[in-house]
Structures are given as structure tokens and as C-alpha cells.
Amino acid sequence: MGLFDKLGFGLKKTKGGIFDSITRALIASPITDDMYEDLLDQLIMADVGYDTSRYLCEELEKRVRKEKVKTGRQAVELLKGIITELLSADGEMNTDGKPAVLLMIGVNGVGKTTSVGKLAYLYKQQGKKVLLAAADTFRAAAASQLKEWADRAGVDIVIHPEGADPASVVFDAVTKAKNEGYDIVICDTAGRLHNKKNLMAELGKVRRVVQKADADAPVETLLVLEAVTGQNAISQAKEFVRAADATGIILTKLDGTAKGGSVISVKRSLGIPVRFIGVGEGMDDLMTFDAAAFADTLVNLQEAEQ
């Protein structure tokens, strides 16, 4: 299944729920104040959020006037461009180290450990030598669950006994990776609630330990969020971003919700890019996020006109 096919399947509920209706309504509508009000209402229903929905409508209106757009079809293309710009990252993830270290954070139940396994598989398919660190030493069976994912992905893993210091697991993993030529270390951390300050402080300790093991290792902290939480994900994510210095987002379970519009507001509200999206249950269903492809799939003129 190609990129656009997989995206189309993963966003089927979101598109079928709201965005196909938005696209059809824009195509059929004359350019009037009522059109923008209707668009605002529908974007809010798609879980884009009020502030971001208002921004999209105001930006669309501004560009319609500037480019002297006359038809709804042209307005659709402008909207697609605005969404693409909004979702585009300022730069690529820094994974050029030998190793680069990815810290995976998020509350329990959002698909964090599963995302670690799928991300390991994704990098393995790219020819990277990947090592996992089972740094969730508090949850019973967390390490054995991650070991299963490591076996499925065909990558190595560092495990310490249950209850061990998570920072020591990460230190040993980064040291091993540096000495044995691994490209990527992906660290699974304990699920954290945003009000648990001591656990957030522990993440800071883990980051310091990475630098102690390898001062040159670039560190990316990826916050795993569940798409089905919609706007609730925003307030949760803000706490994580502040406390854990998150640099990117993995949005899981997009295939299971009509709230895919939350991707847009997550990026704009948090100011950090969506790096990966989960669009299914398979090993290869974690995809590198492509803003243009996402916007083109979400706002698809050809499908809306069929």
C-alpha cells in the first residue's frame, strides 16, 4: 500500500466524518461571509479547536481577497495550502549522531510502547542499526512487552531487572550503542501523568545521563498522544512539553477516530512538529509525517467531487 493509499485508509473516519463535507461545501459555496461562518462551525466539529479554526478561516479570507479568488474550488486549494504550511516542521529531526537518542514519553495507554516497536521497525527498514532501552522499570511486564516488539522488529534491546533505576538502563544502552556502532537508541519510559512532578524530574535525569554516556549524542524527546482524545490532548500535551522539553509528537490511532483534525491544532497550539502518525495496527503502520500529503489527503477535491 502506497503512502497516499495508507493515509487515505488511516484518515477514512476523519474524512468521511467531516472533511469531505467541508470540501464539498466549499466547492458548492459562493465566496460570502456565510461561507466562512459555516467553515468555522465545521472545522470545530472536526476537532480542529476554536482558536485554530478561527485562524484557518481568517487566513483563508485574507488570501481569498489578496488573490482575488472567485470560486469555492479555488478556496479549497488555498485552504489546503494553509493547512500544509501550518503543519510543516521548521526542520528535520536530528538523528545524525552515532548514536542519536530518542526518548519516548507519554501517559499510559496511548500506545507508547507499541510506537517504540513500530518506530524501531521503521528505522530498521531504512537500514539503521537500532537499539531499544527498556527504561519503563516500574510497570509490571513492561520490559517483556518491549522485548516482544524488539523481536518482531528484529532489533536489540537493553533490559534491567524490574524496579531498577531507569537512568541506569538508558546509560547502559547509550554506552553500548556508542561502543558498538548503533545508529539509533529508542528509550521507552514509564507512563507519566502531567501532575507527577517527581516523574517529570526523572526525565531530566535521564537526559543528563545520555549526555554523560555520550556528550555528542543528539536527543529528541517524542511525546506520544492518542488522536482519539481530540482537544483533551492539547492541555495534556502542554504540560509535557513544558516539563519534559518535548521536541516532537507521535500521534497514534488516527485510523480509529473522526477527530483527525486535532493534528492541526496540536501543532499550532504546542509549537512543536508532528513527526510520526499511527494509521493502523500493522508493524509498518507508523508513518513519518508528511504535511503536504496529509493536507492533500484530508482536503481532496477529486474524492469530494465524485
ABEGO torsion letter per residue (X at the ends): XBAAAAAAAAAAAAAAAAAAAAAAAAAABBBBAAAAAAAAAAAAAAGAEAAAAAAAAAAAAAAAAAAGBABAAAAAAAAAAAAAAAABBABBBBAABOBBBBBBBEBBGAGAAAAAAAAAAAAAAAGBBBBBBBABAABBGAAAAAAAAAAAAGBBBBBBBBGBBAAAAAAAAAAAAAAAGBABBBBBBBBBBAABAAAAAAAAAAAAAAAAABAABBBBBBBBBBAAAEAAAAAAAAAAAAAAGBABBBBBGAAABAAAAAAAAAAAAAGBBBABBBAEABAAABBBBBAAAAAAAABBAAAAAX
